Amino acid sequence: MRYVLAVDRGLAKAETVLLVIFLGTMVLLAFAQVVLRNVFGTGLVWGDTIVRHMVLWAGFVGGALAAFEGRHISIDALTKFLSRRVKHGTAAITHLFGTIVCYYLAVASWTFLTAEMEAGGEFVLGLPGWTAMAIIPAGYVMIMLHFGLKVIEHGWWTVRPPAEGGA
């Protein structure tokens, strides 16, 4: 169980670093665009496009972090009345459902991405057009991994419930 939790935390740390890089780059590019336009009457032709696509990237990485932290959309009105073992069991089932949904979304988005690769086209700065969309299947895989690891974690705590002060 310790290894499952370590893998989950390691993924979350890497995603946090990515998110900080994306958000920092977005702020710097947007600020540079404002300064260049207002002071010098010019701008980076590719700046706005990069920022727009980085919002998509930040959204998927943020979604993966939300899955890690258990802050994704949930309705927990009934779980307040359940025992710890049953709470962990229902959490394992709902995370399994999330894992399955993310799997199918990852497969569908991979199909979309391969169609983009075959179509060709250019994004910006000579990059192929599909590079901007690569986050879609990658994002669903990251979210799926977190959900899958949560299935293992909650399944474990269903079989071996923690002490009252534990998970």
N, CA, C and O of each residue as an XYZ file, in Angstrom:
668
protein
N       0.831     -1.194      0.000
C       0.000      0.000      0.000
C       0.874      1.255      0.000
O       0.540      2.268     -0.615
N       1.977      1.159      0.693
C       2.887      2.295      0.775
C       3.395      2.700     -0.614
O       3.563      3.885     -0.899
N       3.636      1.710     -1.464
C       4.145      1.983     -2.815
C       3.087      2.644     -3.693
O       3.392      3.529     -4.493
N       1.856      2.208     -3.535
C       0.750      2.810     -4.296
C       0.621      4.284     -3.934
O       0.491      5.139     -4.810
N       0.658      4.573     -2.633
C       0.556      5.969     -2.179
C       1.767      6.787     -2.640
O       1.627      7.959     -2.989
N       2.956      6.169     -2.640
C       4.165      6.875     -3.085
C       4.087      7.202     -4.575
O       4.476      8.294     -4.989
N       3.589      6.267     -5.381
C       3.438      6.516     -6.819
C       2.435      7.646     -7.045
O       2.674      8.536     -7.861
N       1.321      7.612     -6.325
C       0.290      8.648     -6.460
C       0.851     10.016     -6.091
O       0.623     10.997     -6.800
N       1.587     10.083     -4.978
C       2.190     11.361     -4.562
C       3.252     11.827     -5.546
O       3.360     13.023     -5.818
N       4.046     10.889     -6.089
C       5.076     11.245     -7.066
C       4.478     11.839     -8.327
O       4.974     12.837     -8.851
N       3.399     11.215     -8.818
C       2.704     11.770     -9.984
C       2.185     13.169     -9.689
O       2.300     14.075    -10.514
N       1.614     13.333     -8.506
C       1.060     14.641     -8.139
C       2.151     15.707     -8.048
O       1.923     16.856     -8.426
N       3.321     15.342     -7.555
C       4.419     16.314     -7.484
C       4.863     16.736     -8.885
O       5.087     17.919     -9.139
N       4.987     15.775     -9.783
C       5.374     16.091    -11.164
C       4.309     16.967    -11.819
O       4.639     17.905    -12.545
N       3.035     16.667    -11.568
C       1.952     17.468    -12.141
C       1.944     18.880    -11.559
O       1.634     19.843    -12.260
N       2.284     18.998    -10.286
C       2.348     20.327     -9.668
C       3.447     21.160    -10.315
O       3.257     22.347    -10.583
N       4.593     20.541    -10.563
C       5.688     21.257    -11.232
C       5.245     21.710    -12.622
O       5.481     22.854    -13.011
N       4.603     20.808    -13.371
C       4.103     21.163    -14.702
C       3.111     22.316    -14.636
O       3.170     23.245    -15.441
N       2.203     22.247    -13.672
C       1.187     23.288    -13.538
C       1.815     24.640    -13.221
O       1.392     25.662    -13.762
N       2.811     24.653    -12.356
C       3.502     25.904    -12.022
C       4.213     26.454    -13.258
O       4.189     27.660    -13.506
N       4.842     25.573    -14.030
C       5.527     26.006    -15.251
C       4.517     26.585    -16.240
O       4.748     27.650    -16.813
N       3.405     25.888    -16.441
C       2.381     26.366    -17.381
C       1.803     27.706    -16.947
O       1.711     28.636    -17.748
N       1.418     27.806    -15.688
C       0.815     29.054    -15.214
C       1.818     30.202    -15.252
O       1.472     31.316    -15.644
N       3.061     29.934    -14.844
C       4.086     30.976    -14.892
C       4.355     31.445    -16.312
O       4.477     32.644    -16.563
N       4.448     30.503    -17.237
C       4.679     30.852    -18.645
C       3.507     31.640    -19.208
O       3.695     32.600    -19.955
N       2.289     31.228    -18.843
C       1.104     31.947    -19.329
C       1.098     33.390    -18.836
O       0.811     34.307    -19.605
N       1.412     33.596    -17.568
C       1.432     34.950    -17.002
C       2.524     35.778    -17.675
O       2.284     36.925    -18.052
N       3.715     35.210    -17.829
C       4.818     35.943    -18.457
C       4.510     36.295    -19.913
O       4.770     37.417    -20.348
N       3.961     35.349    -20.663
C       3.625     35.624    -22.063
C       2.531     36.687    -22.181
O       2.617     37.587    -23.016
N       1.514     36.576    -21.347
C       0.436     37.569    -21.391
C       0.966     38.950    -21.015
O       0.607     39.946    -21.642
N       1.819     39.013    -19.993
C       2.408     40.289    -19.584
C       3.296     40.860    -20.691
O       3.261     42.058    -20.973
N       4.094     39.983    -21.317
C       4.960     40.427    -22.412
C       4.122     40.965    -23.569
O       4.488     41.966    -24.185
N       3.005     40.313    -23.866
C       2.124     40.780    -24.941
C       1.587     42.176    -24.631
O       1.559     43.039    -25.509
N       1.167     42.397    -23.402
C       0.628     43.714    -23.011
C       1.697     44.779    -23.142
O       1.450     45.843    -23.710
N       2.882     44.504    -22.622
C       3.972     45.481    -22.688
C       4.369     45.738    -24.139
O       4.514     46.892    -24.543
N       4.544     44.693    -24.919
C       4.950     44.862    -26.308
C       3.915     45.646    -27.118
O       4.276     46.478    -27.951
N       2.640     45.380    -26.874
C       1.597     46.080    -27.626
C       1.467     47.533    -27.199
O       1.372     48.422    -28.045
N       1.464     47.781    -25.896
C       1.223     49.137    -25.410
C       2.451     50.039    -25.473
O       2.314     51.248    -25.659
N       3.634     49.482    -25.325
C       4.851     50.296    -25.322
C       5.489     50.356    -26.706
O       5.917     51.422    -27.148
N       5.554     49.232    -27.379
C       6.279     49.168    -28.645
C       5.380     49.045    -29.872
O       5.869     49.087    -31.000
N       4.085     48.895    -29.668
C       3.156     48.803    -30.790
C       3.299     47.521    -31.597
O       2.941     47.482    -32.774
N       3.812     46.491    -30.980
C       3.984     45.199    -31.645
C       3.628     44.096    -30.671
O       3.106     44.374    -29.591
N       3.888     42.885    -31.016
C       3.618     41.770    -30.118
C       4.178     40.487    -30.683
O       4.718     40.463    -31.789
N       4.045     39.428    -29.921
C       4.475     38.121    -30.388
C       3.306     37.511    -31.167
O       2.227     37.306    -30.612
N       3.518     37.232    -32.414
C       2.457     36.721    -33.274
C       1.889     35.422    -32.707
O       0.684     35.186    -32.796
N       2.723     34.597    -32.139
C       2.337     33.290    -31.632
C       1.943     33.316    -30.162
O       1.474     32.303    -29.643
N       2.121     34.447    -29.470
C       1.915     34.519    -28.022
C       0.506     34.169    -27.566
O       0.323     33.360    -26.657
N      -0.486     34.780    -28.200
C      -1.867     34.525    -27.787
C      -2.280     33.074    -28.045
O      -3.010     32.485    -27.248
N      -1.818     32.504    -29.146
C      -2.146     31.112    -29.471
C      -1.552     30.164    -28.438
O      -2.212     29.226    -27.992
N      -0.314     30.413    -28.066
C       0.343     29.568    -27.055
C      -0.401     29.673    -25.722
O      -0.661     28.656    -25.078
N      -0.741     30.886    -25.307
C      -1.447     31.068    -24.038
C      -2.795     30.345    -24.062
O      -3.163     29.686    -23.089
N      -3.518     30.466    -25.152
C      -4.821     29.779    -25.267
C      -4.673     28.268    -25.105
O      -5.462     27.636    -24.402
N      -3.676     27.697    -25.746
C      -3.490     26.253    -25.658
C      -2.929     25.840    -24.300
O      -3.203     24.736    -23.828
N      -2.157     26.701    -23.677
C      -1.642     26.380    -22.347
C      -2.761     26.357    -21.310
O      -2.649     25.669    -20.295
N      -3.827     27.093    -21.553
C      -4.996     27.013    -20.660
C      -5.554     25.594    -20.699
O      -5.917     25.042    -19.660
N      -5.625     25.006    -21.879
C      -6.079     23.625    -22.022
C      -5.154     22.678    -21.265
O      -5.614     21.792    -20.544
N      -3.856     22.868    -21.433
C      -2.878     22.023    -20.749
C      -2.997     22.176    -19.234
O      -2.987     21.184    -18.505
N      -3.108     23.416    -18.763
C      -3.241     23.652    -17.317
C      -4.531     23.034    -16.788
O      -4.558     22.525    -15.668
N      -5.594     23.072    -17.581
C      -6.860     22.481    -17.161
C      -6.758     20.978    -16.966
O      -7.277     20.448    -15.983
N      -6.101     20.287    -17.880
C      -5.966     18.838    -17.745
C      -5.032     18.465    -16.595
O      -5.309     17.523    -15.851
N      -3.940     19.191    -16.447
C      -3.030     18.897    -15.332
C      -3.715     19.218    -14.007
O      -3.557     18.483    -13.032
N      -4.471     20.307    -13.969
C      -5.238     20.638    -12.766
C      -6.301     19.593    -12.473
O      -6.559     19.280    -11.311
N      -6.918     19.051    -13.513
C      -7.891     17.974    -13.329
C      -7.252     16.730    -12.730
O      -7.850     16.062    -11.887
N      -6.040     16.421    -13.166
C      -5.327     15.271    -12.603
C      -5.008     15.514    -11.129
O      -5.132     14.604    -10.309
N      -4.601     16.732    -10.793
C      -4.345     17.057     -9.384
C      -5.626     16.998     -8.558
O      -5.602     16.569     -7.405
N      -6.732     17.422     -9.139
C      -8.014     17.342     -8.432
C      -8.375     15.885     -8.163
O      -8.900     15.566     -7.097
N      -8.099     15.003     -9.115
C      -8.360     13.574     -8.907
C      -7.469     13.028     -7.796
O      -7.918     12.218     -6.984
N      -6.213     13.463     -7.755
C      -5.298     13.031     -6.703
C      -5.800     13.476     -5.331
O      -5.776     12.703     -4.373
N      -6.247     14.711     -5.246
C      -6.675     15.264     -3.957
C      -8.103     14.889     -3.585
O      -8.564     15.225     -2.494
N      -8.810     14.198     -4.475
C     -10.198     13.851     -4.205
C     -11.114     15.057     -4.269
O     -12.140     15.099     -3.591
N     -10.748     16.038     -5.083
C     -11.520     17.260     -5.192
C     -12.273     17.356     -6.512
O     -12.731     18.434     -6.893
N     -12.400     16.243     -7.201
C     -13.194     16.219     -8.417
C     -14.668     16.267     -8.017
O     -14.995     16.202     -6.832
N     -15.521     16.376     -8.969
C     -16.954     16.499     -8.686
C     -17.445     15.259     -7.945
O     -17.229     14.129     -8.383
N     -18.107     15.492     -6.817
C     -18.656     14.366     -6.066
C     -19.877     14.819     -5.273
O     -20.033     15.993     -4.936
N     -20.715     13.865     -4.996
C     -21.889     14.113     -4.158
C     -21.740     13.196     -2.956
O     -21.808     11.973     -3.087
N     -21.539     13.783     -1.797
C     -21.279     12.956     -0.623
C     -22.328     13.113      0.471
O     -22.015     12.958      1.651
N     -23.549     13.413      0.101
C     -24.610     13.582      1.096
C     -24.867     12.289      1.864
O     -25.057     12.321      3.080
N     -24.875     11.157      1.171
C     -25.173      9.885      1.819
C     -23.980      9.295      2.552
O     -24.154      8.565      3.528
N     -22.778      9.597      2.098
C     -21.596      8.967      2.688
C     -21.364      9.402      4.126
O     -20.646      8.728      4.863
N     -21.953     10.506      4.535
C     -21.775     10.970      5.916
C     -22.400     10.002      6.920
O     -22.047     10.013      8.100
N     -23.322      9.171      6.454
C     -24.038      8.264      7.339
C     -23.529      6.828      7.252
O     -24.090      5.936      7.888
N     -22.486      6.598      6.484
C     -21.976      5.246      6.284
C     -20.808      4.957      7.223
O     -20.149      5.873      7.716
N     -20.563      3.676      7.462
C     -19.390      3.292      8.256
C     -18.133      3.522      7.424
O     -18.198      3.705      6.208
N     -16.996      3.510      8.100
C     -15.727      3.742      7.375
C     -15.497      2.701      6.290
O     -15.075      3.036      5.183
N     -15.770      1.452      6.602
C     -15.545      0.379      5.638
C     -16.433      0.570      4.410
O     -15.973      0.426      3.277
N     -17.690      0.890      4.634
C     -18.615      1.091      3.513
C     -18.240      2.352      2.727
O     -18.370      2.372      1.503
N     -17.780      3.396      3.409
C     -17.320      4.611      2.713
C     -16.174      4.274      1.762
O     -16.154      4.709      0.611
N     -15.226      3.495      2.265
C     -14.082      3.124      1.413
C     -14.541      2.229      0.267
O     -14.031      2.345     -0.847
N     -15.482      1.351      0.521
C     -16.007      0.487     -0.536
C     -16.709      1.283     -1.623
O     -16.501      1.037     -2.811
N     -17.546      2.240     -1.218
C     -18.235      3.062     -2.225
C     -17.247      3.959     -2.963
O     -17.407      4.212     -4.157
N     -16.223      4.440     -2.253
C     -15.197      5.251     -2.916
C     -14.442      4.411     -3.949
O     -14.131      4.900     -5.035
N     -14.149      3.158     -3.620
C     -13.458      2.281     -4.581
C     -14.318      2.078     -5.822
O     -13.805      2.086     -6.941
N     -15.620      1.898     -5.631
C     -16.522      1.689     -6.776
C     -16.617      2.947     -7.631
O     -16.546      2.865     -8.857
N     -16.777      4.106     -7.004
C     -16.891      5.346     -7.794
C     -15.583      5.680     -8.500
O     -15.596      6.178     -9.626
N     -14.447      5.408     -7.844
C     -13.172      5.638     -8.522
C     -12.959      4.648     -9.658
O     -12.349      4.990    -10.671
N     -13.455      3.422     -9.499
C     -13.382      2.460    -10.590
C     -14.194      2.956    -11.788
O     -13.746      2.866    -12.930
N     -15.376      3.474    -11.519
C     -16.200      4.042    -12.589
C     -15.451      5.194    -13.271
O     -15.439      5.276    -14.499
N     -14.833      6.076    -12.494
C     -14.046      7.177    -13.065
C     -12.885      6.678    -13.902
O     -12.571      7.251    -14.945
N     -12.244      5.608    -13.444
C     -11.132      5.013    -14.192
C     -11.606      4.505    -15.551
O     -10.954      4.724    -16.571
N     -12.745      3.826    -15.549
C     -13.288      3.273    -16.797
C     -13.678      4.387    -17.762
O     -13.382      4.311    -18.954
N     -14.338      5.416    -17.251
C     -14.742      6.542    -18.101
C     -13.509      7.231    -18.693
O     -13.479      7.541    -19.884
N     -12.503      7.465    -17.865
C     -11.283      8.113    -18.365
C     -10.567      7.243    -19.383
O      -9.968      7.760    -20.327
N     -10.619      5.926    -19.205
C     -10.018      5.029    -20.195
C     -10.671      5.239    -21.560
O      -9.977      5.426    -22.560
N     -11.983      5.208    -21.600
C     -12.676      5.373    -22.885
C     -12.460      6.770    -23.475
O     -12.356      6.921    -24.692
N     -12.394      7.778    -22.625
C     -12.109      9.126    -23.121
C     -10.677      9.217    -23.655
O     -10.431      9.897    -24.650
N      -9.737      8.540    -23.002
C      -8.351      8.533    -23.482
C      -8.252      7.837    -24.838
O      -7.541      8.306    -25.727
N      -8.961      6.724    -24.998
C      -8.947      6.006    -26.277
C      -9.549      6.884    -27.377
O      -8.987      6.988    -28.467
N     -10.688      7.512    -27.092
C     -11.328      8.375    -28.092
C     -10.445      9.569    -28.436
O     -10.342      9.949    -29.603
N      -9.808     10.162    -27.427
C      -8.956     11.317    -27.709
C      -7.683     10.901    -28.435
O      -7.121     11.698    -29.187
N      -7.214      9.669    -28.227
C      -6.066      9.178    -28.987
C      -6.444      9.035    -30.463
O      -5.645      9.348    -31.346
N      -7.656      8.563    -30.723
C      -8.138      8.459    -32.102
C      -8.175      9.841    -32.742
O      -7.770     10.016    -33.892
N      -8.665     10.818    -31.987
C      -8.693     12.204    -32.469
C      -7.281     12.703    -32.753
O      -7.036     13.326    -33.787
N      -6.351     12.432    -31.839
C      -4.976     12.904    -31.993
C      -4.303     12.269    -33.209
O      -3.585     12.952    -33.939
N      -4.524     10.976    -33.436
C      -3.916     10.337    -34.608
C      -4.495     10.913    -35.900
O      -3.785     11.028    -36.900
N      -5.778     11.275    -35.885
C      -6.358     11.929    -37.066
C      -5.705     13.288    -37.289
O      -5.456     13.678    -38.430
N      -5.429     14.006    -36.214
C      -4.727     15.295    -36.322
C      -3.319     15.102    -36.874
O      -2.847     15.907    -37.677
N      -2.654     14.041    -36.445
C      -1.302     13.756    -36.940
C      -1.322     13.480    -38.443
O      -0.476     13.974    -39.188
N      -2.294     12.690    -38.872
C      -2.401     12.357    -40.296
C      -2.776     13.570    -41.133
O      -2.350     13.683    -42.282
N      -3.572     14.483    -40.568
C      -4.000     15.671    -41.310
C      -2.847     16.630    -41.539
O      -2.865     17.414    -42.488
N      -1.851     16.570    -40.681
C      -0.725     17.487    -40.815
C      -1.102     18.859    -40.293
O      -1.945     18.982    -39.403
N      -0.500     19.856    -40.826
C      -0.776     21.212    -40.380
C       0.258     21.669    -39.364
O       0.957     20.869    -38.743
N       0.325     22.985    -39.221
C       1.318     23.573    -38.339
C       0.620     24.319    -37.223
O      -0.401     24.970    -37.443
N       1.167     24.226    -36.035
C       0.646     24.918    -34.865
C       1.251     26.329    -34.835
O       0.669     27.251    -35.406
N       2.365     26.508    -34.205
C       3.124     27.763    -34.218
C       4.604     27.423    -34.124
O       4.976     26.336    -33.683
N       5.424     28.344    -34.533
C       6.875     28.198    -34.442
C       7.377     26.906    -35.092
O       8.369     26.327    -34.651
N       6.692     26.466    -36.131
C       7.099     25.268    -36.848
C       6.695     23.960    -36.195
O       7.021     22.890    -36.708
N       5.990     24.021    -35.072
C       5.543     22.793    -34.410
C       4.368     22.187    -35.167
O       3.532     22.919    -35.695
N       4.293     20.864    -35.226
C       3.131     20.247    -35.866
C       1.853     20.570    -35.092
O       1.895     20.789    -33.881
N       0.736     20.597    -35.784
C      -0.531     20.972    -35.169
C      -0.977     20.055    -34.053
O      -1.646     20.504    -33.122
N      -0.628     18.788    -34.119
C      -1.083     17.831    -33.111
C      -0.428     18.045    -31.757
O      -0.961     17.579    -30.750
N       0.715     18.736    -31.693
C       1.408     18.902    -30.413
C       0.556     19.664    -29.398
O       0.637     19.406    -28.197
N      -0.250     20.589    -29.875
C      -1.108     21.339    -28.960
C      -2.215     20.467    -28.385
O      -2.702     20.720    -27.283
N      -2.610     19.440    -29.129
C      -3.714     18.564    -28.700
C      -3.236     17.313    -27.967
O      -4.060     16.524    -27.504
N      -1.937     17.119    -27.853
C      -1.404     15.911    -27.211
C      -1.802     15.813    -25.742
O      -1.818     14.719    -25.178
N      -2.120     16.937    -25.123
C      -2.496     16.909    -23.710
C      -3.826     16.202    -23.486
O      -4.077     15.715    -22.384
N      -4.671     16.135    -24.484
C      -6.005     15.557    -24.265
C      -5.901     14.076    -23.884
O      -6.384     13.703    -22.814
N      -5.293     13.216    -24.711
C      -5.166     11.826    -24.248
C      -4.239     11.699    -23.033
O      -4.497     10.899    -22.134
N      -3.162     12.488    -23.011
C      -2.244     12.423    -21.868
C      -2.956     12.835    -20.576
O      -2.746     12.225    -19.527
N      -3.787     13.858    -20.655
C      -4.529     14.309    -19.477
C      -5.488     13.255    -18.968
O      -5.579     13.024    -17.762
N      -6.212     12.607    -19.883
C      -7.130     11.555    -19.460
C      -6.377     10.372    -18.858
O      -6.867      9.734    -17.926
N      -5.197     10.077    -19.380
C      -4.392      8.992    -18.806
C      -3.929      9.371    -17.401
O      -3.959      8.533    -16.499
N      -3.498     10.626    -17.199
C      -3.077     11.052    -15.861
C      -4.232     10.940    -14.865
O      -4.055     10.438    -13.755
N      -5.400     11.405    -15.264
C      -6.570     11.332    -14.381
C      -6.938      9.870    -14.122
O      -7.256      9.497    -12.993
N      -6.891      9.044    -15.174
C      -7.195      7.623    -15.040
C      -6.236      6.944    -14.058
O      -6.658      6.117    -13.250
N      -4.951      7.291    -14.128
C      -3.977      6.713    -13.204
C      -4.312      7.063    -11.755
O      -4.270      6.202    -10.877
N      -4.643      8.326    -11.513
C      -5.000      8.714    -10.143
C      -6.250      7.975     -9.669
O      -6.293      7.488     -8.540
N      -7.258      7.892    -10.520
C      -8.470      7.160    -10.144
C      -8.146      5.689     -9.885
O      -8.619      5.106     -8.910
N      -7.340      5.094    -10.764
C      -6.979      3.688    -10.589
C      -6.223      3.441     -9.294
O      -6.465      2.448     -8.609
N      -5.309      4.342     -8.959
C      -4.574      4.202     -7.700
C      -5.505      4.389     -6.502
O      -5.315      3.760     -5.461
N      -6.504      5.247     -6.649
C      -7.492      5.431     -5.577
C      -8.356      4.176     -5.415
O      -8.768      3.851     -4.302
N      -8.633      3.471     -6.517
C      -9.371      2.208     -6.424
C      -8.593      1.232     -5.547
O      -9.162      0.592     -4.663
N      -7.291      1.121     -5.796
C      -6.450      0.219     -5.002
C      -6.432      0.659     -3.540
O      -6.597     -0.156     -2.631
N      -6.230      1.951     -3.330
C      -6.158      2.473     -1.958
C      -7.458      2.215     -1.194
O      -7.433      1.661     -0.095
N      -8.591      2.614     -1.770
C      -9.865      2.444     -1.070
C     -10.266      0.972     -0.981
O     -10.904      0.560     -0.012
N      -9.898      0.186     -1.981
C     -10.141     -1.253     -1.894
C      -9.371     -1.862     -0.730
O      -9.892     -2.706      0.000
N      -8.136     -1.427     -0.567
C      -7.307     -1.886      0.550
C      -7.953     -1.520      1.879
O      -8.055     -2.361      2.772
N      -8.392     -0.269      2.018
C      -8.983      0.174      3.280
C     -10.370     -0.438      3.498
O     -10.863     -0.449      4.627
N     -11.004     -0.945      2.445
C     -12.271     -1.662      2.620
C     -12.007     -3.026      3.260
O     -12.740     -3.461      4.148
N     -10.957     -3.685      2.798
C     -10.595     -4.997      3.333
C      -9.934     -4.878      4.700
O     -10.193     -5.678      5.599
N      -9.087     -3.880      4.845
C      -8.354     -3.658      6.095
C      -8.627     -2.238      6.583
O      -7.807     -1.347      6.361
N      -9.750     -2.012      7.236
C     -10.103     -0.649      7.657
C      -9.048     -0.083      8.600
O      -8.539     -0.790      9.470
N      -8.721      1.199      8.421
C      -7.723      1.819      9.304
C      -8.295      2.027     10.699
O      -9.505      1.944     10.909
N      -7.414      2.297     11.638
C      -7.865      2.641     12.987
C      -8.647      3.955     12.923
O      -8.599      4.643     11.903
N      -9.333      4.301     13.944
C     -10.196      5.485     13.960
C      -9.472      6.765     13.541
O     -10.089      7.627     12.916
N      -8.221      6.913     13.854
C      -7.490      8.133     13.489
C      -6.858      8.059     12.115
O      -6.271      9.044     11.666
N      -6.954      6.910     11.416
C      -6.289      6.708     10.129
C      -7.064      7.262      8.967
O      -7.883      8.169      9.115
N      -6.788      6.692      7.781
C      -7.376      7.159      6.532
C      -8.860      7.047      6.590
O      -9.543      7.394      5.626
